[in-house]
Amino acid sequence: MLANLLAVIAAYLIGSLSFAVIVSKIYGMDDPRTYGSGNPGATNVLRSGKKKAAALTLLGDALKGLVAVWLALALQDSLGLSDATIAGVAVAALVGHMWPVFFGFKGGKGVATALGVLLALSWPTALVCAAVWLVMAFGFKVSSLAALTATLVSPIVAYFLMPYGSWKWAALIIALLVLFRHKSNIEKLMKGEESKIGDKAE
């Protein structure tokens, strides 16, 4: 029981590593929470004009979700972790990204981290979601629209491709969390005011 709890806590702490802030500090850039949308994520870092920093942010945020779940899966047998705990780890890593303990609980919207988590749980599910994101992103040039579309698709795809019920529920919870964090983007999309990928920060 203790091992299951510690696994979830560890996943939250891994998720709390905000690569947008970390990478920005390394590059001597402004804190991404102070410009553009104020969101510490790859899209907002890209608004600084630093494409490499944005790419590293995207990679780091995806990898932490992947690593958190992969470690739990690798240690599942030796620690006696349940499949439900793996689902909990997946959700906890995303919650850590969105509300990071190391950065004043002000985190990102979770798209890259959610993709990393899904990749560890079910790579076919992640592949379908990534494909949807790419098609929408290249077609409409609006990051939030691409993210929202991929998010809406994810629990449906997970229902058919993930092996355990608890993991399917985790995919649904992850989708709902990502949608919740994008509520301001949804409002802007409805008003036609959402910025496009690559727009500079004001």
Disulfide bonds with the S-S distance in Angstrom:
none
